Amino acid sequence: MKTFKRIGLAAVITAALFGGSALAAPTVLRASHQFPGGKGDVRDEMVQIIARDAKAAGVDLEVQVYPGASLFKATEQWNALVNGQLDISSFPLDYASGKVRAFGATLMPGLVRSHERAARLNESPFMKEIKAKIEKAGVVVLSDAWLAGAVASKKGCIRKPDDMKGLKVRSAGPTFAAMWQAAGASIVSIPSNEVYNALQTGVADGTDTSSGSFVSFRIYEQVKCLTAPGENALWFMYEPVLMSKKSFERLNKKQQEVLVNAGKKAQAFFAKETKGLDDKMVKTFKDHKVEVVTLTPAEYDAWIKIAQQSSYAGFAKEVPDGKKLIDAALSVK
């Protein structure tokens, strides 16, 4: 009996060492993002959906998720994706606009205005051009996601351009920074996961960021007034789930199909949740005694006038085909 057991064990070891797949280790992918994990952040949940579906598919694929910038700093994630050091990320694309300047169009004041229009943008020539640039850089899109955002201040409500004068404002990207600056603010350049500290210590007086981040990073503890998206949202940002092209191409066809389908599932989840993020933000800030306002059409138009003179003009000047990109986005009805 002992001899039989030894022979059986030897056969299993031999099979594993010489081409047997029964004991082969699964392919492990690493996903990193800057957002809090396990606290209901919709971007973390999109990545978790992909991880769960990959594991459940039975194709020897595992996705390990590292939230809260625990694996890569927020601003390091793009290069890590391009180089294949990082496999997957939920990533604010404008963070890479220093590498691919055209990505600044995905965080442009007044370019989106509503969730319904954001959904139409996904299938537009504008986004086809943006995705072609993403792929050319060595990255692929698994899930689309546009988040509305807001601006908040420790000093008071920001409705008109004059309300920005003299404030130290953190901006998510260069296009909004240009508009805030044109209105009289000075700019603080930090990622969203560092905003709370900056407000707490006086490094910043105000910030713009997505509705999800305003709640996840507890910005309501540090500000007096929030200008919410409402019907006239200045701020929308493209924050897709991205994958390194090098990592994707290393997978077999079944594994690739699983990730593509999981990405679609995560995108559908996001589409159901996105408007609710704004409502949750407004409720959370009101519950914490923060004043909440929205822009009137006239106030929105005043900001667009400033944006056209600063953000739009600068983008058109600095980016090849920049004006063409802006016009393509604005042409989406």
C-alpha positions as CSV (number, residue, x, y, z in Angstrom):
1,M,0.0,0.0,0.0
2,K,2.8,2.4,0.9
3,T,4.6,1.6,-2.4
4,F,1.3,2.4,-4.3
5,K,1.0,5.7,-2.5
6,R,4.6,6.6,-3.3
7,I,4.1,5.7,-7.0
8,G,0.9,7.8,-7.1
9,L,2.5,10.8,-5.5
10,A,5.5,10.6,-7.9
11,A,3.1,10.5,-10.9
12,V,1.4,13.7,-9.7
13,I,4.7,15.5,-9.2
14,T,6.0,14.3,-12.6
15,A,2.8,15.5,-14.3
16,A,3.0,18.9,-12.6
17,L,6.7,19.3,-13.6
18,F,6.4,18.1,-17.1
19,G,3.5,19.8,-18.8
20,G,0.6,18.7,-16.5
21,S,-1.7,21.6,-16.0
22,A,-3.6,20.3,-13.0
23,L,-1.3,21.9,-10.5
24,A,-0.2,24.9,-12.6
25,A,-0.2,28.2,-10.8
26,P,-2.8,30.7,-12.1
27,T,-1.7,33.8,-14.0
28,V,-1.7,36.6,-11.4
29,L,-2.4,40.2,-12.4
30,R,-1.9,43.2,-10.2
31,A,-4.5,46.0,-10.1
32,S,-3.7,49.3,-8.4
33,H,-5.7,52.5,-7.9
34,Q,-5.6,55.5,-5.6
35,F,-9.2,55.2,-4.3
36,P,-10.3,53.7,-0.9
37,G,-11.0,50.0,-0.9
38,G,-13.9,48.3,0.8
39,K,-15.8,51.5,1.5
40,G,-18.2,51.6,-1.4
41,D,-16.1,53.7,-3.8
42,V,-17.6,52.9,-7.3
43,R,-14.2,52.8,-9.0
44,D,-12.8,50.3,-6.5
45,E,-15.9,48.2,-7.0
46,M,-15.5,48.2,-10.8
47,V,-12.0,46.7,-10.4
48,Q,-13.3,44.3,-7.8
49,I,-16.0,43.1,-10.2
50,I,-13.3,42.3,-12.8
51,A,-11.2,40.5,-10.1
52,R,-14.2,38.4,-9.0
53,D,-15.2,37.5,-12.5
54,A,-11.7,36.5,-13.5
55,K,-11.4,34.2,-10.5
56,A,-14.8,32.6,-11.1
57,A,-14.3,32.0,-14.8
58,G,-12.0,29.0,-14.2
59,V,-9.3,30.1,-16.7
60,D,-6.4,30.1,-14.3
61,L,-6.5,33.9,-13.9
62,E,-6.3,35.9,-10.6
63,V,-6.5,39.7,-10.1
64,Q,-5.0,41.0,-6.9
65,V,-6.4,44.5,-6.1
66,Y,-4.3,47.1,-4.3
67,P,-6.5,50.1,-3.4
68,G,-5.5,53.4,-1.7
69,A,-2.3,53.9,-3.8
70,S,-0.7,51.0,-1.8
71,L,1.2,49.6,-4.7
72,F,1.9,52.6,-6.9
73,K,1.4,56.3,-6.3
74,A,-1.5,57.9,-8.2
75,T,0.8,59.8,-10.6
76,E,3.0,56.7,-11.2
77,Q,0.2,54.4,-12.5
78,W,0.2,55.5,-16.1
79,N,3.9,54.8,-16.7
80,A,3.6,51.5,-14.9
81,L,0.7,50.5,-17.2
82,V,2.7,51.5,-20.3
83,N,5.8,49.6,-19.2
84,G,3.9,46.5,-18.1
85,Q,4.9,46.9,-14.4
86,L,1.2,47.3,-13.5
87,D,-1.5,45.2,-15.2
88,I,-4.8,47.0,-14.4
89,S,-5.8,50.4,-12.9
90,S,-8.9,52.6,-12.4
91,F,-7.2,55.7,-13.6
92,P,-8.2,59.4,-14.1
93,L,-6.9,59.7,-17.7
94,D,-6.1,63.4,-17.4
95,Y,-3.3,62.5,-14.9
96,A,-1.4,61.3,-18.0
97,S,-2.0,64.5,-19.9
98,G,1.7,65.4,-19.2
99,K,2.6,62.4,-21.3
100,V,-0.2,62.6,-23.9
101,R,-1.4,66.2,-23.9
102,A,-4.6,65.3,-25.8
103,F,-5.8,63.5,-22.7
104,G,-6.5,66.9,-21.2
105,A,-9.7,66.9,-23.3
106,T,-11.2,64.3,-21.0
107,L,-11.2,66.9,-18.2
108,M,-12.3,70.1,-20.0
109,P,-14.6,72.6,-18.4
110,G,-18.1,72.4,-19.8
111,L,-17.3,69.7,-22.4
112,V,-19.8,67.1,-21.0
113,R,-22.4,68.9,-18.8
114,S,-24.6,65.9,-18.0
115,H,-24.5,62.2,-17.4
116,E,-26.7,61.5,-20.4
117,R,-24.3,63.3,-22.7
118,A,-21.3,61.5,-21.2
119,A,-23.0,58.2,-22.2
120,R,-23.3,59.5,-25.8
121,L,-19.7,60.6,-25.8
122,N,-18.5,57.1,-25.2
123,E,-19.4,56.0,-28.7
124,S,-18.5,59.2,-30.5
125,P,-15.7,60.0,-32.9
126,F,-14.2,62.1,-30.1
127,M,-13.7,59.1,-27.8
128,K,-12.6,56.8,-30.7
129,E,-9.8,59.3,-31.2
130,I,-8.9,59.4,-27.5
131,K,-9.0,55.5,-27.3
132,A,-6.7,55.3,-30.3
133,K,-4.2,57.5,-28.5
134,I,-4.5,55.3,-25.3
135,E,-3.8,52.2,-27.3
136,K,-1.0,53.8,-29.2
137,A,0.7,54.5,-25.9
138,G,0.5,50.8,-24.9
139,V,-2.7,50.7,-22.9
140,V,-6.2,49.3,-23.5
141,V,-9.6,50.3,-22.1
142,L,-11.6,47.6,-20.2
143,S,-14.4,49.9,-19.0
144,D,-15.6,53.4,-19.7
145,A,-16.5,55.7,-16.8
146,W,-17.3,59.4,-16.7
147,L,-17.6,60.9,-13.2
148,A,-19.3,64.3,-12.6
149,G,-17.5,66.5,-10.1
150,A,-17.7,69.6,-8.1
151,V,-15.7,72.4,-6.5
152,A,-15.6,73.2,-2.8
153,S,-13.9,75.8,-0.5
154,K,-13.1,76.5,3.1
155,K,-13.8,80.2,2.5
156,G,-17.3,80.2,1.0
157,C,-19.4,79.3,-2.0
158,I,-17.9,79.4,-5.5
159,R,-20.5,80.5,-8.0
160,K,-19.0,83.2,-10.1
161,P,-15.4,83.7,-11.4
162,D,-14.9,86.5,-8.9
163,D,-15.4,83.9,-6.0
164,M,-12.1,82.3,-7.0
165,K,-9.9,85.4,-6.5
166,G,-7.0,84.9,-4.1
167,L,-7.8,81.2,-3.3
168,K,-5.2,78.5,-3.3
169,V,-7.0,75.7,-5.2
170,R,-6.1,72.1,-5.9
171,S,-7.1,71.2,-9.5
172,A,-7.4,67.7,-10.9
173,G,-5.8,68.7,-14.2
174,P,-4.3,71.5,-16.3
175,T,-7.4,72.5,-18.2
176,F,-9.4,73.3,-15.0
177,A,-6.2,74.8,-13.4
178,A,-6.0,77.2,-16.4
179,M,-9.7,78.3,-15.8
180,W,-9.3,78.7,-12.1
181,Q,-6.1,80.7,-12.6
182,A,-7.7,82.9,-15.2
183,A,-10.4,83.7,-12.5
184,G,-7.7,84.7,-10.0
185,A,-6.8,81.6,-8.1
186,S,-3.3,80.1,-7.4
187,I,-3.0,76.4,-8.2
188,V,-1.9,73.6,-5.9
189,S,-0.8,70.4,-7.8
190,I,-1.6,67.2,-5.9
191,P,-3.6,64.0,-6.6
192,S,-7.0,63.6,-5.0
193,N,-5.8,61.2,-2.3
194,E,-3.7,64.1,-0.8
195,V,-6.5,66.8,-0.9
196,Y,-7.8,66.2,2.7
197,N,-4.3,66.8,4.1
198,A,-3.8,69.9,2.0
199,L,-7.1,71.5,3.1
200,Q,-6.5,70.5,6.8
201,T,-3.0,72.1,6.8
202,G,-3.9,75.2,4.8
203,V,-1.8,74.3,1.8
204,A,-5.1,74.6,-0.2
205,D,-8.3,76.6,0.4
206,G,-10.4,74.7,-2.1
207,T,-10.5,71.8,-4.5
208,D,-12.2,70.4,-7.5
209,T,-12.6,66.6,-7.8
210,S,-15.2,63.9,-8.7
211,S,-18.4,63.4,-6.7
212,G,-17.1,59.9,-5.7
213,S,-13.8,61.3,-4.4
214,F,-15.5,64.1,-2.4
215,V,-17.3,61.4,-0.4
216,S,-14.6,58.7,-0.3
217,F,-11.9,61.2,0.9
218,R,-14.2,62.9,3.5
219,I,-13.7,66.3,2.0
220,Y,-16.9,67.4,3.8
221,E,-14.9,67.5,7.0
222,Q,-12.7,70.4,5.7
223,V,-15.0,72.7,3.6
224,K,-17.8,75.2,4.2
225,C,-19.5,75.1,0.8
226,L,-19.9,72.7,-2.1
227,T,-20.8,73.7,-5.7
228,A,-22.5,70.5,-6.8
229,P,-23.0,69.4,-10.5
230,G,-26.8,69.9,-10.7
231,E,-28.2,70.7,-14.2
232,N,-25.1,72.7,-15.2
233,A,-22.1,70.6,-14.4
234,L,-18.8,72.2,-15.3
235,W,-16.7,69.3,-14.2
236,F,-16.7,65.8,-15.7
237,M,-13.7,63.5,-15.8
238,Y,-13.0,60.3,-17.7
239,E,-11.8,57.6,-15.2
240,P,-11.7,54.3,-17.1
241,V,-10.5,50.9,-16.0
242,L,-7.3,50.5,-18.0
243,M,-5.0,47.5,-18.7
244,S,-1.4,47.4,-19.9
245,K,-1.3,46.2,-23.5
246,K,1.8,44.2,-22.7
247,S,-0.1,42.3,-19.9
248,F,-3.2,41.8,-22.0
249,E,-1.2,40.3,-24.9
250,R,0.5,37.8,-22.6
251,L,-2.8,36.2,-21.8
252,N,-4.4,33.4,-23.7
253,K,-7.6,34.0,-25.7
254,K,-9.9,32.7,-23.1
255,Q,-8.4,34.8,-20.4
256,Q,-8.6,37.9,-22.6
257,E,-12.3,37.2,-23.3
258,V,-13.0,36.9,-19.6
259,L,-11.4,40.3,-18.9
260,V,-13.2,42.0,-21.8
261,N,-16.5,40.6,-20.6
262,A,-15.8,41.5,-17.0
263,G,-14.9,45.0,-18.1
264,K,-18.3,45.4,-19.9
265,K,-20.0,44.2,-16.7
266,A,-18.1,46.7,-14.6
267,Q,-19.0,49.4,-17.0
268,A,-22.7,48.5,-16.8
269,F,-22.5,48.6,-13.0
270,F,-21.0,52.0,-13.2
271,A,-23.6,53.3,-15.6
272,K,-26.3,52.4,-13.0
273,E,-24.4,54.0,-10.1
274,T,-23.0,57.2,-11.7
275,K,-25.9,59.7,-11.1
276,G,-26.4,58.3,-7.6
277,L,-22.8,59.4,-6.8
278,D,-23.9,63.1,-7.1
279,D,-27.0,62.5,-5.0
280,K,-24.9,60.7,-2.3
281,M,-22.4,63.5,-2.3
282,V,-25.1,66.2,-1.8
283,K,-26.8,64.3,1.0
284,T,-23.5,63.5,2.7
285,F,-22.3,67.2,2.6
286,K,-25.7,68.5,3.8
287,D,-25.7,65.9,6.6
288,H,-22.4,67.3,7.7
289,K,-23.7,70.9,7.7
290,V,-21.9,71.9,4.6
291,E,-23.7,74.5,2.4
292,V,-24.5,73.0,-1.0
293,V,-25.3,75.2,-4.1
294,T,-25.5,74.6,-7.9
295,L,-24.8,76.9,-10.8
296,T,-27.6,78.8,-12.6
297,P,-27.4,78.9,-16.4
298,A,-26.0,82.4,-16.2
299,E,-23.3,81.5,-13.8
300,Y,-22.4,78.4,-15.9
301,D,-22.2,80.6,-19.0
302,A,-19.8,83.1,-17.1
303,W,-17.5,80.2,-16.4
304,I,-17.6,78.9,-20.0
305,K,-16.6,82.3,-21.2
306,I,-13.5,82.2,-18.9
307,A,-12.8,78.6,-20.0
308,Q,-13.0,79.5,-23.7
309,Q,-10.4,82.3,-23.1
310,S,-8.1,80.1,-21.0
311,S,-8.6,76.3,-21.1
312,Y,-9.9,76.0,-24.6
313,A,-7.6,78.5,-26.2
314,G,-4.5,77.0,-24.4
315,F,-5.4,73.5,-25.4
316,A,-6.0,74.5,-29.0
317,K,-2.6,76.2,-29.1
318,E,-0.6,73.5,-27.3
319,V,-2.1,70.3,-28.6
320,P,-1.9,69.1,-32.3
321,D,-5.5,68.9,-33.5
322,G,-6.6,70.3,-30.0
323,K,-9.3,72.5,-31.5
324,K,-10.5,69.6,-33.6
325,L,-10.8,67.4,-30.5
326,I,-12.8,70.0,-28.6
327,D,-15.1,70.7,-31.6
328,A,-15.7,66.9,-32.0
329,A,-16.7,66.6,-28.3
330,L,-19.0,69.7,-28.5
331,S,-20.7,68.4,-31.6
332,V,-22.1,65.4,-29.8
333,K,-25.8,66.2,-29.2
